Structures are given as structure tokens and as C-alpha cells.
Amino acid sequence: MDKVNEVFGKIDGWLGPKKGKYQEACFEDKEMLLECVMSSACFRKHENFKYCMTEGIDKECKALRYDHT
């Protein structure tokens, strides 16, 4: 769990989402997004998490990126 928090602490600063616009996702959602991106075709090809979260995000993972509830 600490590794997931460490990773998301960094990417939250890089990418957002803007806290005023989107609710912060719960821990389980963050873990699902992390697993989705790390098992995506983009990550297997580029091995660059930041790139795959922004430019190369798969549509399956994109749905997990924001919590709209």
C-alpha cells in the first residue's frame, strides 16, 4: 500500500486532477488505475508511467482516472 501512495503522491502533483473540479479518488480506485496502466500496451511498449497516464492512456484506464460520483 505504501508503494501505491508513493507513486500517486508523485503523479497527483504532475497531473492533477484539479481538486476543485474532481473529487479525489479513493485508495482502491487509485490501485485499480495503477494496475490498469502498468498492464496496458502503452506501458509494455514505452515503460514510462507518466507518458502512459497522459498521452498514451488506454480508454479502459481513462475511465478509472477520474471519480465522477
A tleap script that builds the chain and sets N, CA, C and O, in Angstrom:
source leaprc.protein.ff14SB
mol = sequence {
  NMET ASP LYS VAL ASN GLU VAL PHE GLY LYS
  ILE ASP GLY TRP LEU GLY PRO LYS LYS GLY
  LYS TYR GLN GLU ALA CYS PHE GLU ASP LYS
  GLU MET LEU LEU GLU CYS VAL MET SER SER
  ALA CYS PHE ARG LYS HIE GLU ASN PHE LYS
  TYR CYS MET THR GLU GLY ILE ASP LYS GLU
  CYS LYS ALA LEU ARG TYR ASP HIE CTHR
}
set mol.1.N position { 0.815 -1.196 0.000 }
set mol.1.CA position { 0.000 0.000 0.000 }
set mol.1.C position { 0.856 1.256 0.000 }
set mol.1.O position { 0.499 2.243 -0.644 }
set mol.2.N position { 1.972 1.239 0.706 }
set mol.2.CA position { 2.827 2.409 0.755 }
set mol.2.C position { 3.383 2.753 -0.618 }
set mol.2.O position { 3.532 3.930 -0.947 }
set mol.3.N position { 3.696 1.732 -1.430 }
set mol.3.CA position { 4.228 1.956 -2.771 }
set mol.3.C position { 3.199 2.677 -3.643 }
set mol.3.O position { 3.548 3.588 -4.393 }
set mol.4.N position { 1.925 2.266 -3.542 }
set mol.4.CA position { 0.863 2.904 -4.321 }
set mol.4.C position { 0.727 4.362 -3.900 }
set mol.4.O position { 0.620 5.239 -4.757 }
set mol.5.N position { 0.728 4.640 -2.592 }
set mol.5.CA position { 0.633 6.020 -2.120 }
set mol.5.C position { 1.829 6.842 -2.576 }
set mol.5.O position { 1.681 8.015 -2.921 }
set mol.6.N position { 3.005 6.240 -2.580 }
set mol.6.CA position { 4.209 6.931 -3.022 }
set mol.6.C position { 4.106 7.295 -4.500 }
set mol.6.O position { 4.422 8.421 -4.886 }
set mol.7.N position { 3.666 6.348 -5.327 }
set mol.7.CA position { 3.524 6.593 -6.764 }
set mol.7.C position { 2.478 7.668 -7.012 }
set mol.7.O position { 2.716 8.593 -7.789 }
set mol.8.N position { 1.321 7.559 -6.363 }
set mol.8.CA position { 0.261 8.528 -6.618 }
set mol.8.C position { 0.546 9.887 -5.999 }
set mol.8.O position { 0.013 10.892 -6.469 }
set mol.9.N position { 1.356 9.948 -4.974 }
set mol.9.CA position { 1.767 11.240 -4.450 }
set mol.9.C position { 2.518 12.028 -5.498 }
set mol.9.O position { 2.346 13.241 -5.618 }
set mol.10.N position { 3.352 11.338 -6.257 }
set mol.10.CA position { 4.124 11.986 -7.322 }
set mol.10.C position { 3.246 12.365 -8.506 }
set mol.10.O position { 3.311 13.496 -8.987 }
set mol.11.N position { 2.421 11.427 -8.983 }
set mol.11.CA position { 1.647 11.738 -10.187 }
set mol.11.C position { 0.514 12.707 -9.919 }
set mol.11.O position { 0.099 13.421 -10.832 }
set mol.12.N position { -0.009 12.760 -8.686 }
set mol.12.CA position { -1.023 13.761 -8.378 }
set mol.12.C position { -0.448 15.164 -8.569 }
set mol.12.O position { -1.147 16.064 -9.035 }
set mol.13.N position { 0.807 15.349 -8.214 }
set mol.13.CA position { 1.453 16.641 -8.421 }
set mol.13.C position { 1.673 16.956 -9.885 }
set mol.13.O position { 1.556 18.111 -10.295 }
set mol.14.N position { 1.990 15.943 -10.680 }
set mol.14.CA position { 2.245 16.141 -12.118 }
set mol.14.C position { 0.969 16.402 -12.896 }
set mol.14.O position { 0.909 17.309 -13.725 }
set mol.15.N position { -0.051 15.599 -12.623 }
set mol.15.CA position { -1.210 15.554 -13.500 }
set mol.15.C position { -2.484 16.161 -12.944 }
set mol.15.O position { -3.360 16.555 -13.713 }
set mol.16.N position { -2.603 16.242 -11.681 }
set mol.16.CA position { -3.895 16.627 -11.109 }
set mol.16.C position { -4.613 15.370 -10.704 }
set mol.16.O position { -3.911 14.455 -10.272 }
set mol.17.N position { -5.867 15.201 -10.779 }
set mol.17.CA position { -6.800 16.185 -11.319 }
set mol.17.C position { -6.946 17.377 -10.390 }
set mol.17.O position { -6.590 17.301 -9.214 }
set mol.18.N position { -7.458 18.454 -10.904 }
set mol.18.CA position { -7.652 19.642 -10.095 }
set mol.18.C position { -8.691 19.334 -9.029 }
set mol.18.O position { -9.822 18.958 -9.338 }
set mol.19.N position { -8.296 19.495 -7.770 }
set mol.19.CA position { -9.161 19.087 -6.663 }
set mol.19.C position { -10.458 19.882 -6.614 }
set mol.19.O position { -11.459 19.379 -6.102 }
set mol.20.N position { -10.471 21.091 -7.124 }
set mol.20.CA position { -11.698 21.878 -7.141 }
set mol.20.C position { -12.709 21.360 -8.135 }
set mol.20.O position { -13.909 21.577 -7.969 }
set mol.21.N position { -12.247 20.680 -9.163 }
set mol.21.CA position { -13.132 20.197 -10.219 }
set mol.21.C position { -13.527 18.746 -10.029 }
set mol.21.O position { -14.663 18.373 -10.322 }
set mol.22.N position { -12.611 17.924 -9.546 }
set mol.22.CA position { -12.870 16.488 -9.398 }
set mol.22.C position { -12.635 16.061 -7.955 }
set mol.22.O position { -11.738 16.562 -7.277 }
set mol.23.N position { -13.453 15.133 -7.509 }
set mol.23.CA position { -13.255 14.564 -6.191 }
set mol.23.C position { -12.032 13.662 -6.214 }
set mol.23.O position { -11.728 13.041 -7.233 }
set mol.24.N position { -11.337 13.592 -5.099 }
set mol.24.CA position { -10.180 12.707 -5.007 }
set mol.24.C position { -10.659 11.258 -5.007 }
set mol.24.O position { -11.590 10.901 -4.286 }
set mol.25.N position { -10.022 10.445 -5.812 }
set mol.25.CA position { -10.394 9.032 -5.891 }
set mol.25.C position { -9.967 8.316 -4.614 }
set mol.25.O position { -8.965 8.670 -3.993 }
set mol.26.N position { -10.737 7.313 -4.237 }
set mol.26.CA position { -10.371 6.553 -3.047 }
set mol.26.C position { -9.187 5.634 -3.362 }
set mol.26.O position { -8.826 5.441 -4.523 }
set mol.27.N position { -8.607 5.089 -2.337 }
set mol.27.CA position { -7.400 4.275 -2.468 }
set mol.27.C position { -7.599 3.109 -3.432 }
set mol.27.O position { -6.722 2.835 -4.251 }
set mol.28.N position { -8.739 2.415 -3.349 }
set mol.28.CA position { -8.983 1.259 -4.213 }
set mol.28.C position { -9.027 1.668 -5.681 }
set mol.28.O position { -8.544 0.939 -6.548 }
set mol.29.N position { -9.605 2.828 -5.957 }
set mol.29.CA position { -9.655 3.314 -7.339 }
set mol.29.C position { -8.254 3.634 -7.851 }
set mol.29.O position { -7.930 3.341 -9.002 }
set mol.30.N position { -7.431 4.230 -7.008 }
set mol.30.CA position { -6.056 4.540 -7.399 }
set mol.30.C position { -5.279 3.262 -7.682 }
set mol.30.O position { -4.505 3.192 -8.637 }
set mol.31.N position { -5.490 2.259 -6.849 }
set mol.31.CA position { -4.800 0.986 -7.041 }
set mol.31.C position { -5.236 0.328 -8.348 }
set mol.31.O position { -4.407 -0.237 -9.061 }
set mol.32.N position { -6.543 0.397 -8.670 }
set mol.32.CA position { -7.035 -0.172 -9.929 }
set mol.32.C position { -6.444 0.568 -11.122 }
set mol.32.O position { -6.075 -0.062 -12.113 }
set mol.33.N position { -6.346 1.891 -11.045 }
set mol.33.CA position { -5.758 2.681 -12.131 }
set mol.33.C position { -4.287 2.340 -12.305 }
set mol.33.O position { -3.820 2.175 -13.432 }
set mol.34.N position { -3.556 2.233 -11.215 }
set mol.34.CA position { -2.143 1.877 -11.277 }
set mol.34.C position { -1.952 0.530 -11.961 }
set mol.34.O position { -1.102 0.390 -12.840 }
set mol.35.N position { -2.742 -0.459 -11.558 }
set mol.35.CA position { -2.644 -1.785 -12.168 }
set mol.35.C position { -3.030 -1.746 -13.640 }
set mol.35.O position { -2.406 -2.415 -14.463 }
set mol.36.N position { -4.058 -0.964 -13.978 }
set mol.36.CA position { -4.500 -0.860 -15.371 }
set mol.36.C position { -3.400 -0.286 -16.248 }
set mol.36.O position { -3.103 -0.836 -17.309 }
set mol.37.N position { -2.789 0.820 -15.814 }
set mol.37.CA position { -1.748 1.463 -16.607 }
set mol.37.C position { -0.525 0.557 -16.721 }
set mol.37.O position { 0.061 0.437 -17.797 }
set mol.38.N position { -0.143 -0.073 -15.629 }
set mol.38.CA position { 1.055 -0.908 -15.653 }
set mol.38.C position { 0.875 -2.183 -16.475 }
set mol.38.O position { 1.862 -2.799 -16.877 }
set mol.39.N position { -0.373 -2.589 -16.732 }
set mol.39.CA position { -0.606 -3.768 -17.569 }
set mol.39.C position { -1.045 -3.376 -18.988 }
set mol.39.O position { -1.372 -4.243 -19.799 }
set mol.40.N position { -1.049 -2.079 -19.281 }
set mol.40.CA position { -1.500 -1.604 -20.594 }
set mol.40.C position { -0.448 -1.835 -21.677 }
set mol.40.O position { 0.731 -2.035 -21.386 }
set mol.41.N position { -0.894 -1.803 -22.913 }
set mol.41.CA position { 0.005 -1.941 -24.062 }
set mol.41.C position { 1.001 -0.776 -24.099 }
set mol.41.O position { 2.161 -0.961 -24.469 }
set mol.42.N position { 0.552 0.408 -23.719 }
set mol.42.CA position { 1.433 1.583 -23.703 }
set mol.42.C position { 2.602 1.366 -22.754 }
set mol.42.O position { 3.750 1.631 -23.111 }
set mol.43.N position { 2.322 0.887 -21.554 }
set mol.43.CA position { 3.387 0.694 -20.561 }
set mol.43.C position { 4.326 -0.431 -20.976 }
set mol.43.O position { 5.532 -0.345 -20.748 }
set mol.44.N position { 3.788 -1.481 -21.581 }
set mol.44.CA position { 4.645 -2.570 -22.053 }
set mol.44.C position { 5.578 -2.076 -23.156 }
set mol.44.O position { 6.716 -2.534 -23.259 }
set mol.45.N position { 5.105 -1.149 -23.974 }
set mol.45.CA position { 5.916 -0.647 -25.083 }
set mol.45.C position { 6.912 0.436 -24.628 }
set mol.45.O position { 8.086 0.384 -24.994 }
set mol.46.N position { 6.454 1.405 -23.840 }
set mol.46.CA position { 7.276 2.564 -23.503 }
set mol.46.C position { 7.905 2.501 -22.114 }
set mol.46.O position { 8.917 3.155 -21.863 }
set mol.47.N position { 7.322 1.727 -21.218 }
set mol.47.CA position { 7.782 1.636 -19.823 }
set mol.47.C position { 7.955 3.015 -19.196 }
set mol.47.O position { 8.916 3.262 -18.467 }
set mol.48.N position { 7.012 3.909 -19.488 }
set mol.48.CA position { 7.039 5.270 -18.967 }
set mol.48.C position { 5.653 5.574 -18.401 }
set mol.48.O position { 4.724 5.878 -19.150 }
set mol.49.N position { 5.519 5.490 -17.073 }
set mol.49.CA position { 4.214 5.634 -16.431 }
set mol.49.C position { 3.593 7.001 -16.707 }
set mol.49.O position { 2.412 7.084 -17.043 }
set mol.50.N position { 4.366 8.060 -16.571 }
set mol.50.CA position { 3.836 9.411 -16.778 }
set mol.50.C position { 3.305 9.581 -18.202 }
set mol.50.O position { 2.220 10.129 -18.399 }
set mol.51.N position { 4.060 9.117 -19.187 }
set mol.51.CA position { 3.614 9.204 -20.580 }
set mol.51.C position { 2.311 8.433 -20.778 }
set mol.51.O position { 1.388 8.926 -21.426 }
set mol.52.N position { 2.237 7.238 -20.227 }
set mol.52.CA position { 1.052 6.398 -20.414 }
set mol.52.C position { -0.162 6.941 -19.665 }
set mol.52.O position { -1.294 6.635 -20.036 }
set mol.53.N position { 0.048 7.738 -18.621 }
set mol.53.CA position { -1.075 8.367 -17.915 }
set mol.53.C position { -1.586 9.594 -18.649 }
set mol.53.O position { -2.741 9.978 -18.465 }
set mol.54.N position { -0.766 10.214 -19.469 }
set mol.54.CA position { -1.176 11.452 -20.127 }
set mol.54.C position { -1.435 11.238 -21.613 }
set mol.54.O position { -2.575 11.348 -22.064 }
set mol.55.N position { -0.412 10.942 -22.360 }
set mol.55.CA position { -0.515 10.867 -23.817 }
set mol.55.C position { -1.019 9.528 -24.334 }
set mol.55.O position { -1.782 9.483 -25.299 }
set mol.56.N position { -0.603 8.449 -23.707 }
set mol.56.CA position { -0.893 7.131 -24.254 }
set mol.56.C position { -1.910 6.330 -23.467 }
set mol.56.O position { -1.946 5.103 -23.567 }
set mol.57.N position { -2.740 7.009 -22.684 }
set mol.57.CA position { -3.669 6.287 -21.812 }
set mol.57.C position { -4.696 5.500 -22.625 }
set mol.57.O position { -5.309 6.023 -23.556 }
set mol.58.N position { -4.870 4.222 -22.247 }
set mol.58.CA position { -5.866 3.365 -22.886 }
set mol.58.C position { -7.253 3.794 -22.431 }
set mol.58.O position { -7.408 4.317 -21.328 }
set mol.59.N position { -8.261 3.578 -23.267 }
set mol.59.CA position { -9.598 4.025 -22.884 }
set mol.59.C position { -10.118 3.269 -21.663 }
set mol.59.O position { -10.929 3.809 -20.910 }
set mol.60.N position { -9.668 2.035 -21.452 }
set mol.60.CA position { -10.092 1.292 -20.270 }
set mol.60.C position { -9.558 1.958 -19.006 }
set mol.60.O position { -10.248 2.021 -17.988 }
set mol.61.N position { -8.336 2.447 -19.079 }
set mol.61.CA position { -7.711 3.105 -17.925 }
set mol.61.C position { -8.221 4.531 -17.761 }
set mol.61.O position { -8.305 5.040 -16.644 }
set mol.62.N position { -8.557 5.171 -18.865 }
set mol.62.CA position { -9.010 6.560 -18.818 }
set mol.62.C position { -10.265 6.695 -17.963 }
set mol.62.O position { -10.432 7.683 -17.247 }
set mol.63.N position { -11.138 5.707 -18.040 }
set mol.63.CA position { -12.369 5.734 -17.250 }
set mol.63.C position { -12.072 5.675 -15.753 }
set mol.63.O position { -12.843 6.190 -14.944 }
set mol.64.N position { -10.963 5.052 -15.388 }
set mol.64.CA position { -10.595 4.936 -13.976 }
set mol.64.C position { -9.884 6.184 -13.450 }
set mol.64.O position { -9.742 6.352 -12.238 }
set mol.65.N position { -9.444 7.045 -14.340 }
set mol.65.CA position { -8.609 8.189 -13.928 }
set mol.65.C position { -9.360 9.196 -13.064 }
set mol.65.O position { -8.769 9.806 -12.173 }
set mol.66.N position { -10.643 9.375 -13.314 }
set mol.66.CA position { -11.430 10.347 -12.560 }
set mol.66.C position { -12.608 9.678 -11.885 }
set mol.66.O position { -13.198 8.741 -12.425 }
set mol.67.N position { -12.942 10.153 -10.723 }
set mol.67.CA position { -14.092 9.645 -9.969 }
set mol.67.C position { -15.190 10.693 -10.078 }
set mol.67.O position { -15.097 11.763 -9.477 }
set mol.68.N position { -16.226 10.385 -10.843 }
set mol.68.CA position { -17.298 11.350 -11.083 }
set mol.68.C position { -18.519 11.107 -10.213 }
set mol.68.O position { -19.579 11.669 -10.489 }
set mol.69.N position { -18.409 10.298 -9.182 }
set mol.69.CA position { -19.597 10.022 -8.360 }
set mol.69.C position { -19.781 11.042 -7.269 }
set mol.69.O position { -20.732 10.952 -6.493 }
savepdb mol mol.pdb
quit
